[in-house]
C-alpha cells in the first residue's frame, strides 16, 4: 500500500476551508492508499460510501489537526484510522439490518402469501440460508425505493391486503400488485444467486 507524501500546505488549506476545490486533489492523492486498505481488510464494504463518510469526518477534524509525526504519528495513520472506523460502522449497520430481518423470520412474522403459485413453489425450494441472506441484503439495499420496500413488506411479508395497502399509500390496487410482483422477482433472482441454483 503506497503512502503519499504528506503535504502540510494542503492539509492547512483544507482545514481552513471545508468547501475548498482542493478536496478533489486530496481525494485523488489518497485514493489508491484507501482502496488498497479497504480491499485488504474490508473487501465487502461499499468503498464509495466509506470514502464519502471519511471526507465528511475530515472536514470536521482537520481544522484542529496538527501535523506532528514525531509525537502524534503520520497523517496516513490518522487517515486510515478514520477509514477503518467508517468501514466497521458500515459492517455493523449491515449486520444489524440482517439480524433484524432474520429475527423477524424466526418469530414467524414472515408470512409469504403469493397469488402466483409458481412463486410459492420456488420459494419452498430455496435453502433457508439463501433466503435469509438474500432477504437481509434486499431490504437493506439503499438503491431500492423505501416506499416500494414498505409496500413489499406489508403485502408479501406481513400478508396485508393489497387494497388496504393501496389506500394507505394513495395508489391503486393495480399499482400495489405491480410493485409486489416486481420486488418479488428481484428478491427471487437474488436468492437464486445465493442458493447457486438455476431457475427452472
C-alpha positions in Angstrom: 0.0 0.0 0.0 1.7 3.2 -1.3 1.7 6.0 1.2 1.6 9.5 -0.3 3.9 12.2 0.9 2.0 14.4 3.3 1.5 18.0 2.1 1.2 20.3 5.1 0.1 23.2 3.0 -2.7 21.1 1.5 -3.9 20.0 5.0 -3.8 23.6 6.1 -5.9 24.8 3.2 -8.5 22.0 3.7 -8.6 22.7 7.4 -9.4 26.3 6.8 -12.0 25.8 4.0 -14.4 22.8 4.0 -15.6 23.9 0.5 -12.1 24.2 -1.0 -11.8 22.8 -4.5 -8.5 21.2 -3.4 -10.6 18.4 -1.8 -10.6 16.8 -5.2 -6.8 16.9 -5.2 -6.8 15.3 -1.7 -9.2 12.5 -2.7 -7.1 11.7 -5.8 -3.9 11.8 -3.8 -5.1 9.2 -1.2 -7.5 7.2 -3.4 -5.0 4.3 -4.0 -4.0 4.1 -0.4 -7.6 4.0 0.9 -8.7 1.5 -1.8 -5.8 -0.8 -1.1 -6.5 -0.8 2.6 -10.2 -1.5 2.1 -9.6 -4.3 -0.4 -7.1 -5.9 2.0 -9.1 -5.5 5.2 -12.8 -4.8 4.3 -13.5 -6.2 0.8 -17.2 -6.4 1.4 -17.9 -2.7 2.2 -19.2 -0.1 -0.2 -15.9 1.7 -0.8 -17.5 4.9 -2.2 -19.7 5.3 0.9 -16.7 4.7 3.2 -14.7 7.4 1.4 -17.5 9.9 1.4 -18.0 9.3 5.2 -14.3 9.7 5.8 -14.2 13.0 3.9 -17.1 14.3 6.0 -15.2 13.4 9.2 -12.1 15.1 7.9 -13.9 18.4 7.2 -14.6 18.5 11.0 -11.3 17.2 12.3 -8.8 19.0 10.0 -9.4 22.5 11.4 -8.0 21.2 14.8 -5.5 18.7 13.3 -1.8 19.4 14.0 0.7 17.6 11.8 3.4 16.3 14.2 4.7 12.8 13.0 7.2 12.5 15.8 4.7 12.7 18.7 1.3 12.1 17.1 2.2 9.8 14.2 2.0 10.2 10.5 -1.1 11.7 8.8 -1.6 8.5 6.8 -2.2 6.6 10.0 -4.6 9.2 11.2 -6.5 9.0 7.9 -6.6 5.2 7.8 -7.9 5.2 11.4 -10.9 7.2 10.2 -11.4 4.9 7.2 -11.3 1.8 9.5 -13.9 3.2 11.8 -16.2 4.1 9.0 -15.8 0.7 7.4 -16.6 -1.0 10.8 -19.7 1.2 11.2 -20.9 0.2 7.8 -20.4 -3.5 8.5 -22.2 -3.2 11.9 -25.1 -1.4 10.2 -25.4 -4.2 7.7 -25.3 -6.8 10.4 -28.0 -5.0 12.4 -30.3 -5.0 9.4 -29.6 -8.6 8.7 -30.2 -9.6 12.3 -33.4 -7.6 12.5 -34.9 -9.4 9.4 -33.7 -12.8 10.4 -35.1 -12.3 13.9 -38.5 -11.4 12.4 -38.4 -14.5 10.3 -37.5 -16.6 13.4 -40.5 -15.2 15.3 -42.8 -16.3 12.5 -43.6 -12.8 11.3 -42.7 -13.5 7.7 -45.9 -14.9 6.1 -45.2 -15.4 2.5 -48.5 -15.3 0.6 -48.4 -15.0 -3.1 -51.3 -15.3 -5.5 -48.9 -16.7 -8.2 -48.4 -20.4 -7.2 -45.1 -20.6 -9.2 -43.6 -18.1 -6.7 -44.7 -20.3 -3.8 -43.2 -23.4 -5.4 -39.9 -21.7 -6.0 -39.8 -20.2 -2.5 -40.3 -23.6 -0.9 -37.4 -25.0 -2.8 -34.9 -22.3 -1.7 -32.5 -23.1 1.0 -33.3 -21.4 4.3 -29.8 -19.8 4.4 -30.1 -18.4 0.9 -33.5 -16.9 1.7 -32.2 -15.2 4.9 -29.1 -13.8 3.3 -31.0 -12.6 0.2 -33.8 -11.0 2.2 -31.5 -9.1 4.5 -29.5 -7.7 1.6 -32.6 -7.0 -0.4 -34.3 -5.0 2.3 -31.1 -3.1 3.3 -30.4 -2.1 -0.4 -30.4 1.7 -0.5 -30.9 1.7 -4.2 -34.5 0.3 -3.8 -37.3 2.7 -3.2 -38.2 3.0 0.5 -41.9 3.1 -0.5 -41.7 0.0 -2.6 -39.8 -1.9 0.1 -42.5 -0.9 2.6 -45.3 -2.0 0.2 -43.5 -5.3 -0.3 -43.0 -5.8 3.4 -46.7 -5.2 4.1 -48.1 -7.3 1.3 -45.5 -10.1 0.9 -44.1 -10.4 4.3 -46.9 -9.3 6.6 -49.8 -10.6 4.4 -51.7 -7.3 4.5 -54.5 -7.0 1.9 -53.3 -5.1 -1.2 -56.4 -3.0 -1.3 -55.7 -1.8 2.2 -52.1 -1.0 1.4 -53.1 0.8 -1.7 -55.4 3.1 0.4 -52.5 3.8 2.9 -50.2 4.9 0.1 -52.8 6.7 -2.0 -52.3 4.5 -5.1 -54.4 1.9 -7.0 -54.6 -1.8 -6.1 -53.1 -2.5 -9.5 -50.0 -0.4 -8.6 -49.6 -2.3 -5.4 -49.8 -5.6 -7.3 -47.2 -4.5 -9.8 -44.8 -3.3 -7.1 -45.2 -6.5 -5.2 -44.6 -8.6 -8.3 -41.6 -6.5 -9.4 -40.0 -6.7 -5.9 -40.7 -10.4 -5.6 -39.0 -11.1 -8.9 -35.9 -9.1 -7.8 -35.7 -11.0 -4.5 -36.2 -14.3 -6.3 -33.3 -13.5 -8.6 -31.1 -12.6 -5.6 -32.0 -15.6 -3.6 -31.3 -17.9 -6.6 -27.8 -16.5 -6.8 -27.3 -17.1 -3.1 -28.6 -20.7 -3.4 -26.5 -21.2 -6.5 -29.3 -22.9 -8.4 -30.8 -22.5 -11.8 -34.3 -21.1 -12.3 -36.4 -23.9 -13.8 
